Amino acid sequence: MLTILPAPPVDYYAALNIDSKASQQQVRDAYKKAALKHHPDRVPADSPERAERTKKFQQVNDAYYTLSDATRRREYDAARSYGFGFGGSGASAADPADEDIPRPDAGSGMPGFGGGFPWSAFGFGGNAKTEGDANRYSNEQFGSVFEEMMNDEGMAEGENNSPTKTFWSIVGGASGGAMGFIVANMPGAVAGAVAGNRLGAIRDKKGKSVYTVFNELEQPDKMRLLSELASKVFAHAIS
């Protein structure tokens, strides 16, 4: 009779491609790069890659959720020290985020823990009961870091992280974005019939956070923004 062994737990350090001794800032920087690299919205909505990207994006978010908190990280490290299914304590030479690392089941067994170690205590604390929940939690967590990155790159400003004209220049072209902000507080008729719809959409989004606006954009605009942001973040990492 063939015995099906439980899936090994995700090595969160490998998922972020960092060493187990990485500082909290290194964890955060690694998360930014990994999240941008694997974000599902960097491919078309009907792309066959989307499901796999969503899975990897969730793993990256689980890793950051666990390792960014001192208590969760300490508990995770204690469990990881037993070596069950991890195959090492650090990231491999290849990019581990590109590997198909399975998400553990809550009931995955581990010797020495009463027959079943609660791996669901990590990630999002076991709160993601469905795929929809996992997607929602991942996006909520990514949102705050996304806004931080957009602010750093001059694409968001103010306490509400509102989109700047740089943001709109990437989405719709420099002239359209700049004009949108110029007429944002004026009657729609001033824009004229040609640009009315586009400028009206920008005006309606004024005052919303950059991540809220991002989620309302069409898929091609999301792809363009994420690719632009990724190129800036990766360039900073190399320099």
C-alpha positions as CSV (number, residue, x, y, z in Angstrom):
1,M,0.0,0.0,0.0
2,L,1.4,3.4,-1.0
3,T,1.7,5.8,1.9
4,I,1.2,9.5,1.1
5,L,3.4,11.6,3.2
6,P,2.2,15.0,4.4
7,A,3.5,18.0,2.4
8,P,6.6,19.6,4.0
9,P,6.1,23.1,5.5
10,V,7.2,26.1,3.5
11,D,10.6,27.4,4.3
12,Y,9.8,31.1,4.7
13,Y,13.5,32.1,4.5
14,A,13.8,30.3,1.2
15,A,10.6,31.9,0.0
16,L,12.1,35.3,0.5
17,N,15.6,34.2,-0.6
18,I,17.2,35.3,2.6
19,D,19.4,33.8,5.3
20,S,17.9,32.8,8.6
21,K,20.0,35.4,10.3
22,A,18.6,38.2,8.2
23,S,17.7,41.5,9.9
24,Q,14.2,42.8,10.0
25,Q,15.1,45.4,7.4
26,Q,16.5,42.7,5.1
27,V,13.3,40.7,5.6
28,R,11.2,43.8,4.5
29,D,13.4,44.6,1.5
30,A,13.3,40.9,0.4
31,Y,9.5,41.0,0.7
32,K,9.2,44.0,-1.5
33,K,11.2,42.4,-4.3
34,A,9.6,39.0,-4.0
35,A,6.0,40.4,-3.9
36,L,6.6,42.6,-6.9
37,K,8.3,39.7,-8.8
38,H,5.4,37.3,-8.3
39,H,2.4,39.6,-8.1
40,P,-0.5,38.0,-10.2
41,D,-1.3,41.4,-11.7
42,R,2.0,41.5,-13.6
43,V,0.4,39.1,-16.1
44,P,-2.9,39.4,-18.0
45,A,-6.0,38.3,-16.2
46,D,-6.4,35.3,-18.5
47,S,-2.8,34.2,-18.4
48,P,-2.1,30.6,-17.6
49,E,0.7,31.8,-15.3
50,R,-1.8,33.6,-13.0
51,A,-2.8,30.7,-10.8
52,E,0.9,29.8,-10.1
53,R,1.8,33.4,-9.5
54,T,-1.1,33.7,-7.0
55,K,0.1,30.7,-5.1
56,K,3.7,32.1,-4.9
57,F,2.4,35.5,-4.0
58,Q,0.5,34.0,-1.1
59,Q,3.6,32.1,0.1
60,V,5.7,35.3,0.0
61,N,3.0,37.1,2.0
62,D,2.8,34.2,4.5
63,A,6.6,34.4,4.8
64,Y,6.6,38.1,5.5
65,Y,3.6,37.9,7.9
66,T,5.6,35.3,10.0
67,L,9.1,36.8,9.8
68,S,8.2,40.4,10.2
69,D,6.9,39.9,13.7
70,A,9.4,39.1,16.4
71,T,7.2,36.7,18.3
72,R,5.9,34.8,15.2
73,R,9.5,34.6,13.9
74,R,10.8,33.2,17.2
75,E,8.1,30.5,17.3
76,Y,8.6,29.7,13.7
77,D,12.4,29.4,14.2
78,A,11.8,27.1,17.1
79,A,9.7,24.8,15.0
80,R,12.0,25.0,12.0
81,S,15.0,24.0,14.2
82,Y,13.7,20.4,14.2
83,G,14.5,20.3,10.5
84,F,11.3,18.5,9.5
85,G,11.0,18.7,5.7
86,F,13.0,21.9,5.4
87,G,16.3,20.5,4.1
88,G,18.5,23.3,5.3
89,S,18.5,26.5,7.3
90,G,19.0,29.1,4.6
91,A,18.1,30.1,1.1
92,S,19.5,28.0,-1.7
93,A,21.7,29.3,-4.5
94,A,18.9,29.1,-7.0
95,D,16.0,31.5,-6.6
96,P,13.7,29.5,-4.1
97,A,10.8,31.7,-4.8
98,D,10.6,30.2,-8.3
99,E,10.3,26.7,-6.9
100,D,7.0,25.0,-6.5
101,I,6.9,24.8,-2.7
102,P,3.7,23.3,-1.4
103,R,1.6,25.0,1.2
104,P,1.3,22.7,4.3
105,D,-2.0,21.3,5.5
106,A,-3.0,22.3,9.0
107,G,-2.8,18.6,10.0
108,S,0.7,17.9,8.8
109,G,2.4,15.7,11.3
110,M,5.7,16.3,13.0
111,P,7.4,13.9,15.4
112,G,7.7,15.2,18.9
113,F,4.6,17.4,18.8
114,G,1.9,15.0,19.8
115,G,1.4,13.6,16.3
116,G,0.5,16.8,14.5
117,F,2.3,20.2,14.6
118,P,-0.1,23.1,13.9
119,W,1.6,24.7,10.9
120,S,-1.5,26.8,10.4
121,A,-0.3,28.8,13.4
122,F,2.1,30.5,10.9
123,G,1.2,32.3,7.6
124,F,-2.0,34.2,8.3
125,G,-2.5,32.5,11.7
126,G,-4.8,29.9,10.2
127,N,-7.4,32.5,9.3
128,A,-7.4,31.8,5.6
129,K,-10.0,29.1,5.4
130,T,-10.6,29.5,1.6
131,E,-8.6,30.5,-1.4
132,G,-10.6,33.7,-1.4
133,D,-9.5,34.5,2.1
134,A,-5.9,33.8,1.3
135,N,-6.1,36.2,-1.7
136,R,-7.8,38.9,0.4
137,Y,-5.3,38.7,3.3
138,S,-2.4,38.7,0.8
139,N,-3.6,41.8,-0.9
140,E,-4.4,43.6,2.3
141,Q,-0.9,43.0,3.6
142,F,0.7,43.9,0.3
143,G,-1.3,47.1,0.2
144,S,0.6,49.0,3.0
145,V,4.0,48.0,1.6
146,F,2.9,48.9,-1.9
147,E,1.9,52.4,-0.8
148,E,5.2,52.8,1.0
149,M,7.1,51.9,-2.2
150,M,4.9,54.2,-4.3
151,N,5.6,57.0,-1.8
152,D,9.3,56.4,-1.9
153,E,9.2,56.6,-5.7
154,G,7.2,59.8,-5.8
155,M,4.0,58.1,-7.1
156,A,2.0,58.8,-3.9
157,E,2.0,61.7,-1.5
158,G,0.3,63.0,1.7
159,E,-1.1,61.2,4.7
160,N,-3.6,59.3,2.5
161,N,-0.9,58.3,0.0
162,S,-2.9,59.8,-2.9
163,P,-1.7,59.3,-6.4
164,T,0.6,61.9,-7.9
165,K,0.9,63.1,-11.5
166,T,3.9,60.7,-11.8
167,F,1.5,57.8,-11.0
168,W,-0.9,59.0,-13.7
169,S,1.8,59.7,-16.2
170,I,2.7,56.0,-16.0
171,V,-0.9,54.9,-16.3
172,G,-2.1,57.2,-19.1
173,G,0.8,59.1,-20.5
174,A,2.6,62.2,-19.2
175,S,0.3,64.8,-20.8
176,G,-2.9,63.1,-19.9
177,G,-1.8,62.6,-16.3
178,A,-0.6,66.2,-15.8
179,M,-3.8,67.7,-17.4
180,G,-5.9,65.4,-15.2
181,F,-4.4,67.0,-12.1
182,I,-4.7,70.5,-13.5
183,V,-8.4,70.2,-14.0
184,A,-9.1,67.9,-11.1
185,N,-11.0,70.6,-9.1
186,M,-12.7,72.3,-12.1
187,P,-16.0,71.5,-13.8
188,G,-15.9,68.6,-16.1
189,A,-17.0,70.7,-19.0
190,V,-13.7,72.6,-19.0
191,A,-11.8,69.4,-20.0
192,G,-13.9,69.1,-23.2
193,A,-15.6,66.2,-24.8
194,V,-12.4,64.5,-26.0
195,A,-10.7,64.1,-22.7
196,G,-13.8,64.3,-20.5
197,N,-14.2,60.6,-19.6
198,R,-10.6,60.0,-18.8
199,L,-10.1,63.2,-16.8
200,G,-13.4,62.5,-15.0
201,A,-12.2,59.2,-13.9
202,I,-9.0,60.7,-12.5
203,R,-11.0,63.4,-10.7
204,D,-13.3,60.8,-9.1
205,K,-10.3,59.0,-7.7
206,K,-8.8,62.1,-6.2
207,G,-8.5,61.7,-2.4
208,K,-8.3,57.9,-2.5
209,S,-5.2,56.1,-1.5
210,V,-2.9,55.0,-4.3
211,Y,-3.6,51.3,-3.6
212,T,-7.3,51.8,-3.7
213,V,-6.9,53.5,-7.1
214,F,-4.6,50.7,-8.2
215,N,-7.2,48.1,-7.5
216,E,-9.7,50.0,-9.6
217,L,-7.5,50.3,-12.6
218,E,-7.8,48.1,-15.7
219,Q,-5.5,45.1,-15.9
220,P,-3.0,46.6,-18.5
221,D,-2.6,49.7,-16.2
222,K,-1.9,47.5,-13.2
223,M,0.7,45.5,-15.2
224,R,2.4,48.8,-16.3
225,L,2.5,50.2,-12.8
226,L,3.8,47.1,-11.1
227,S,6.5,46.6,-13.8
228,E,7.6,50.2,-13.4
229,L,7.7,49.9,-9.6
230,A,9.6,46.6,-9.8
231,S,12.3,48.1,-12.1
232,K,12.9,50.9,-9.6
233,V,13.0,48.6,-6.6
234,F,15.3,46.1,-8.3
235,A,17.5,49.0,-9.5
236,H,17.9,50.2,-5.9
237,A,18.7,46.7,-4.7
238,I,21.6,46.4,-7.2
239,S,23.0,49.9,-6.6
